[in-house]
Amino acid sequence: MTYVVTERCIRCKYTDCVAVCPVDAFREGETMLVIDPDSCIDCAVCEPACPAGAIELESNSNAQWLQLNRKLAVSWPSITARREPLPDAEKYKEESDKYVTYRSDLAEVDDGE
């Protein structure tokens, strides 16, 4: 099993998880991060490090998140160091249904997803 980044990351992009990942499995998009499931070693250190609670074991999340992480990890660049979150991260941190609301932020996602 792998860990996946879910919609709680959208418009927040905290990178505390990146700083603890021993295998550099994170990829960075404009408004969120994803985990490359082929690089993830399932060590679980990223899950508690995320202030937004955006990281889940694949079996605990909707299957769409594994598919989305896998798809976006192919084209997004690797991120290997902690950076500042997005400027309005705290504003969006507790918002729900972010995938539906901000899907257009993820330009790489096809309408058929």
N, C-alpha and C positions, 0 to 999 in steps of 0.2 A: 504494500500500500504506500501511497505517497501523500504528502500534504499539499493542499491547494489554497490559493488566495481566493477569497469570496468577495462579494459586493461591498462588504464593510470597508474595504480598502479604497474604493472609488472616491475620488476627490479628497482623500486624506493623504495617502502615500507616506505613511510612517515607514522609516527604514531601520528601525531597531532590530527587526528580524534579519536583515541583511548582515548586520554586524556580528551576529552569532552563528550564521550558517557556515559550517565547516567545509562545504563543497561548492560554494558560489552558485547555488541553484536558482537564485532570483534573477528575474528579467524586469526591466523598467520600461513602462509606457508613460505617456504624458500625464495621466491622472491616476494610475494605479500600478501595482507590481503584480507579477505572476511568478509561480514556481515552475521550473522545468521539471516535469515528472520523471524524465529520463535521468536527470542529475540528482534528484532528491534521494537521500539515503535513509529517509524515515527516522531520523534521529530525534525529532520532536522538539529541539531546542528553540525553533522559531515560533512555535505556537504561543507559549507564555510570554514571549518577548514583544508581541504585537499589542500596542496600546488600544487598538480598535477592535481586537478580537476577530480579526479578519482571516485568520489561518485556521483551517480545520483538516482533520484526517479525511481523506477522500471518501471513506465509507460513511462519514457523518454528515456529508454535504450532498447537495443536489448534484446529480451526474453532470449537469451542464457546466459546473465549475471545473471539473477535471478536463472536460473537452475544451473549455475556453482557455485554461492555463496551458494545455498542450499546444493549442493552435497559436496563441500569442507568443509563447516562449520561442517559437521558431524564428519569428521576425524581430522581436524586441531585443535590445542589447543587454548584456550581462551587467548587473550592478553588484559591486563587491565591497562597497564601503557605505557607512551610514551618512545620510544627508539630512538636511532639514525637511520636515514635512511640508506639504503645500500650505500656502499662507492662510487659507481658511479651513484647515484640517479640523480644528475643534468645532467649527460650525457644522460640518458635515459628519462628524464622527458617529453620532447617534441616529442619524437619518436612516429610515428604512426604505426598501424598494429602490435603492440607488441604481441598480442595473436597468430597470425599466425607465427611470427618470433620466439617467445620464448615459444611456447606451450609445448615443451619438458621439460621446467623448472617446469611445473605443473604435476609432475609424477602421480598424482592421477586422471588425466583426461584421460578417455578412448578414443581410436581412433574414436569411434562412436559418440562422442559428437558433 
